[in-house]
Amino acid sequence: MAATTVRDMLYFYSNARAAYERFIENGSKPELARNAVALLLWLDQGRQHVMRHLPGLTKDAVGHLAHEANAVLDRLHQDSLLLPPTPLISALCQNGGGIDPGSFAFNQDLIVRGVAEILDGVGTLIFDDRLYHLYRRHQTGLLGRYPELEAPYISLPVTVPEDCRSMFITFSKGQSVERDEIFDYFRHKWGDCIVRVLLEKTTGGRTTPMYGRIIFRSEAFVSLVLNGEDRAAIFIRDREIWLRKYIPRPHNG
């Protein structure tokens, strides 16, 4: 049996790519569009077949679908266990299915890990503009056999440097939390998604840190925390913690 090629995968996920492009055309930020498509693909793994309806949706319906998907994604890092209304997603799902409210409340880790696996796996092809440009040139006959498209598809996620899967966290003065509390917060909601948490080493008589860094197991978790925003807030013991993408300091020299 011939190995599955990159071209085969691009063809198989062409509806997902089309959905991504329609979300972008409707004004979604790329990160929001990627996350929304990944969530819908996760639903399709449960034989919901949402993606097959995308080509026939109007522009307004596509906008509503993106809004519903991102409302679900926004809830995943918040304290609320209530599923936001998703009438269009439910209508598009086979047999009127969709995201079960009970499952959402108690199995958010399954949703997050499933969406993260898609972002880190086939998502690296689906959302690669250059690859799809090559693929479409090949499909129209403008490009012959191209080694990158004919290469075997390897499904193992690519490990990225820690800086790319890290978040910078800040606390209000005197409102820091313990390292283990941050671990427990995400472990409870998302499962085993954190490698380690680093907190500021205090000096000069100050006993509580003002900032720190969370290193996640994959870059997808950073994307799901922010979901298109520059920063996001979580609450631990009623203490507000702000998270943003970690940007390492440039080295002089």
C-alpha positions, 0 to 999 in steps of 0.5 A, a space after each residue: 500500500 502506497 504511503 499517504 503523501 502530503 498532497 493526499 492530506 491537503 486534498 483530504 482536508 481541502 474542506 477544512 482549508 476552505 473553511 479557514 479561508 472563509 473565516 479569514 474573509 469574514 474578518 476572523 483573525 488567523 489564530 481565531 480561524 485556525 482554532 475554530 476550524 480545529 474545533 470543528 474538525 474535532 467534532 467531525 472525528 465524532 462523526 458529526 460531519 460539520 465540515 461538509 456543510 461549509 461550502 453551502 453556507 452563506 457569508 452570514 452563516 459562516 460568521 455565526 459559525 465562527 462566532 459560536 466556535 470561538 465562544 466555546 473556545 473562550 470558555 475553555 480557560 475560564 471558570 465557567 462550566 456552562 456551554 455557550 449557545 451553539 444553535 448553528 453547530 448543533 443544527 449542522 451536526 449529524 442527528 442534531 448532535 454537537 457538543 454535549 453540555 455535560 461533556 463540556 462541563 466535565 471533559 474540557 480536557 478531552 476537548 482541549 487535548 483533541 483540538 491541540 492535537 489537530 493544531 499540532 498535527 494536520 493543522 500544520 498542513 491545513 494552515 500552511 499558506 505556502 503549501 496550499 499555494 503549491 497544491 493548487 498550482 499542482 491541481 491546475 497543472 501549473 506545477 508538475 510533480 513537486 518533491 514537497 507535495 509527494 513526500 510521505 506525511 508523518 503524523 508525529 507533531 514537531 517539537 518546537 522550542 520552549 520559547 514558542 510554547 511559553 506564556 509570560 504571567 503577571 500578578 498584581 502586587 501582593 496577589 501572586 499564587 503558588 507555582 503548584 496552584 498554577 499547575 493544578 489550575 491547568 491540570 484540572 481543566 486541561 490535563 497534563 499540559 504544562 511542563 513547568 512553571 517559573 516564578 520571579 526570584 524576589 530580592 530586596 525584602 519583597 517576598 512575593 513575585 510579580 511575574 513568571 513563565 508557564 512552559 506548555 507541552 505544545 504551542 497549541 495550548 498557548 494559542 488556545 489560552 489567547 484565542 486571538 487576543 494579545 492577553 488573557 486573564 485567569 483567576 486562582 483564589 480570586 486573584 487575577 493572573 494575566 497571561 500573554 505570549 512569551 517574548 524572550 529578551 534579545 541577547 546583546 553581543 
